[in-house]
Amino acid sequence: MVMVALTTGLRRGEILGLKWDYVRLESRFILLQIKVGDQKVAGDFKKIISSMEGFYVRNSENMGPCDLLILEVGNDLKKEIHLLHSIRTSGLVRELFLISPSLDPVALIQAKRAAGAKRIFVQPLQKEELRNVLLEFQEKENAAISGEEKKKSGKIIYLMGCKGGVGTTIVAVNLASSLAEADKSRSVVLTDMVLSFGDMPILLNIKASPDWVQLGKNISRIDSHSLKSILFEHPVGFFVLPSPGEANGGMTPGNLEKLLSVMQEGLDFILIDGGKSFTKTSIKALKMAEMVLMMTSLSHPCIVNVKRLFSIIQTIEPSLEEKIKIVVNRYQKNSSVPPEKMEQELGRKILFKIPNDYQTVTEAINQGKTICEVGSGRGICKAFRELAAFLLVDGKKESEKKGFLGRLINEPELLDLALAFNHKPKSA
């Protein structure tokens, strides 16, 4: 079996229990690791690689995270299918090529599907073909490093509760789910900054790992490429980063800023459940957020608390107030405090109202599922999809916005509001 691992250059270490070796290289080299029983094949590889600039060959028994793995499959594909599937799902390999003796095309297709392989080389090795493929891969990697490939600039959405019990975490979980479902081309991570009492793993019935602290301690060794392979991915399609479950999480504002910056490079949306507390780290997240969704219900205590929070935010940084949008959860038409009353008291409009549906929410919590998984056709699920549409349309061309929103929002009034909310005039 031949294994050729190409990576950007690492050093010996351990991140979240995953051990690897590597060499820190000052310039952009692609590190190759060759493991082969056939000395002739090994020699052919070394001759090809030694004639190419920007590649470095290292002899080691260990293999760690890599950009490209070239793997020789033998004649016993039944056993190797399991290996290929393990490599594919490990998250350590970004791309995989296969090299094989002349086998049944059907068997090769099975192997390719199991591995998610981009290419298959058939022996005897065609040197020029391998050289061209490696050069193509090198150009792609160099383009990414030099910035020729557009970097993501993920949007940080911070959800803050005006008080306990207004359903901030429920909204965060289901908004993340709706974002992921509405536009599968966008990547979403749901994070929890409620130390000690974070409920996300319970609500989703998962044992998510790692948490904020684990990533924060290793932030110098994590980049946007490796981030997705480290984060837990929910079956719906969004990533989950829970709280550490301890009062002193050990996350400093500096580490948080670095981690959020890495997330912005690798993901489209970063949803933070910030609870209702003000700490040095939560203030840093607030300042980095593009939008703050203030969760409230239609009640007099909530109105008082929202006013208090605005006063606190004014003392922290007055400009933060411009980011805050009011979202009413558990909305009922016959509420003792009408929406107009709250708007008058706060001196600002309510962005969105999520209807009260105790039965569906309870059903989702008890099953450890998202609301749309248990009640796809219900009004509350529709509301989350519409709120997701508000966020997803931002960044699209003006000519595309109406068509995109029209697929997610049926009410003309709400469609017009979403278009107006996301309209950004062209700069002069």
Secondary structure as GFF3:
##gff-version 3
##sequence-region A 1 428
A	DSSP	beta_strand	3	7	.	.	.	ID=ss1
A	DSSP	beta_strand	13	15	.	.	.	ID=ss2
A	DSSP	beta_strand	18	20	.	.	.	ID=ss3
A	DSSP	beta_strand	30	35	.	.	.	ID=ss4
A	DSSP	alpha_helix	39	50	.	.	.	ID=ss5
A	DSSP	beta_strand	55	58	.	.	.	ID=ss6
A	DSSP	beta_strand	66	72	.	.	.	ID=ss7
A	DSSP	alpha_helix	77	90	.	.	.	ID=ss8
A	DSSP	beta_strand	93	100	.	.	.	ID=ss9
A	DSSP	alpha_helix	105	115	.	.	.	ID=ss10
A	DSSP	beta_strand	119	122	.	.	.	ID=ss11
A	DSSP	alpha_helix	127	146	.	.	.	ID=ss12
A	DSSP	beta_strand	155	161	.	.	.	ID=ss13
A	DSSP	alpha_helix	168	182	.	.	.	ID=ss14
A	DSSP	beta_strand	188	192	.	.	.	ID=ss15
A	DSSP	alpha_helix	200	204	.	.	.	ID=ss16
A	DSSP	alpha_helix	212	217	.	.	.	ID=ss17
A	DSSP	three_ten_helix	219	221	.	.	.	ID=ss18
A	DSSP	alpha_helix	224	230	.	.	.	ID=ss19
A	DSSP	beta_strand	232	233	.	.	.	ID=ss20
A	DSSP	beta_strand	239	241	.	.	.	ID=ss21
A	DSSP	alpha_helix	253	266	.	.	.	ID=ss22
A	DSSP	beta_strand	269	273	.	.	.	ID=ss23
A	DSSP	alpha_helix	280	288	.	.	.	ID=ss24
A	DSSP	beta_strand	291	296	.	.	.	ID=ss25
A	DSSP	alpha_helix	300	316	.	.	.	ID=ss26
A	DSSP	three_ten_helix	318	323	.	.	.	ID=ss27
A	DSSP	beta_strand	324	331	.	.	.	ID=ss28
A	DSSP	alpha_helix	339	346	.	.	.	ID=ss29
A	DSSP	beta_strand	350	355	.	.	.	ID=ss30
A	DSSP	alpha_helix	358	367	.	.	.	ID=ss31
A	DSSP	alpha_helix	371	374	.	.	.	ID=ss32
A	DSSP	alpha_helix	379	392	.	.	.	ID=ss33
A	DSSP	alpha_helix	398	406	.	.	.	ID=ss34
A	DSSP	alpha_helix	412	422	.	.	.	ID=ss35
###
